[in-house]
Amino acid sequence: MIAKYSYLSHLRCPKCDAVYNSRQRQQLCACGSPLLAEYDLEQLAARWKPGDLSGRAPDLWRYHELLPVERPENVVTLGEGMTPLLPMPFLGADMGIERLFMKDEGIIPTGTFKARGAAVGVSKAKELGVRELAMPTNGNAGAAWALYAARAGIRATVVMPVAAPEITRNECAVSGANLFLVDGLISDAGKIVGQAVTARGIFDASTLKEPYRIEGKKTMGLEIAEQFGWELPDVILYPTGGGVGIIGISKALKELQTLGWIDRSRKLPRLVAVQAKGCAPIVKAWEEKRTESEFFPDSSTVAFGINVPKALGDFLVLQALYETEGCAVAIDDETLLAEQGKAARMEGAFICPEGAATFAAARLLRENGWIGAEERVVALNTGAGIKYPDTVRVDVPILQPGQFL
């Protein structure tokens, strides 16, 4: 029998276990929960082995059997995926973590990890016949989806807060998307998009309101496993706003366990959800041992990408933390900006503020003993620092022509 391009089986609700047809457009479950893509892992395990990846292109589509696009002609790509997993020896020594690594998403198309979710989400939308989509965004996701939608020939409508980084506004505008700004937060943008979806029947590409963005994000977990030779790290730290990344990484590692590609007898990495103190609903819920978070009022942080006061998939984030014996940490803006500077000076890495928060969290967890000195630790830098020029303030001396230094 000829192997399939994708072993996608169906969609499942993680709350009520309802099953949905993956060959039809789906949004949320009738119970209000996000839907998750499921694969025929038993059949795939018998047909697909790590050696089959040899010779494939170094992008996320190398894992197409474990992705939801069923026909290769529907793949919409800008070359995303297989970002470097870099040792950070100097920053690690400064923290007291001997084996500190950075998964650097700043070099991916559109400059952030959001390109992964956009690539897979837009490709599946194309396969399902979607002609127009809409979404709220804090900036980077909207930019990625607008650009990938343009490549796919899909019309995009994007609503973002006026305070979102200007470069992301420009990315949406230059792509030809219908761009709107709202004088509020992403939650306010979400309400406006929801009204448009209801009134006009547009496909809702909001975070976790379609099932496939998470499948693109999970490829970060697949890559980390492959890059470590299918031996997992001890700790993975991830900046958490909507939470899709940490949910996706957790999903990827469980699927690899089921396939037998990683040792089923060993514990999965402890997952750490990193938030800003100015917007930390997941941290508060974890500290209170809750299964869902509460709306975080008056949220504000320089790490704009994680300024999400209430995530639709919060219960899945918290589940991933509890299942892996992980934790949630909040970092103040002053501390994460200081860590951003240290990463640049010590390692030559200009990381985004959200990524800087993960390194600051690693430092804190090493100080309190939660992370051991010899543990292998991966911090996710989710974007390029150059997309946040306002996080760096410098007073540069001006020389006159011919003046000596």
Secondary structure, 3 states (H helix, E strand, C coil): CCCCCCCEEEEECCCCCCEECCCCCCCCCCCCCCCEEEECHHHHHHHCCHHHHCCCCCCHHHHHHHCCCCCHHHCCCCCCCCCCEEECHHHHHHHCCCEEEEEEHHHCHHHECHHHHHHHHHHHHHHCCCCEEEEECCCHHHHHHHHHHHHHCCEEEEEEECCCCHHHHHHHHHCCCEEEEECCCHHHHHHHHHHHHHHHCCEECCCCCCCCHHHHHCHHHHHHHHHCCCCCCCEEEEECCCCHHHHHHHHHHHHHHHHCCCCCCCCCCEEEEEEECCECHHHHHHHCCCCCCCCCCCCCCCCHHHCCCCCCCHHHHHHHHHHCCCEEEEECHHHHHHHHHHHHHHHCCCECHHHHHHHHHHHHHHHCCCCCCCCEEEEEECEEHHHCHHHCCCCCCCCCCCCCC
